[in-house]
Amino acid sequence: MQQPVQPSLKSSPCCGIPVGQPQRVRSNDLMRGARRLVIEHGEATYTLLLTRNDKLILVK
């Protein structure tokens, strides 16, 4: 009986996260107690908002 072939997991050179695996970050770590976070992506600016109902909204 043949063993199933397992894909080799290579790590990203920048941060050691296996390629193909999404990075997981807790919202508390991102927001650091704030209710608004500004994200710069290329030329665009986005705002991540934490609502009173504890929901996240991303707006451009």
Beta strands, then each sheet from edge to edge (+ up, - down):
strand 1: 36-41
strand 2: 44-50
strand 3: 56-59
sheet 1: 1+ 2- 3+
end
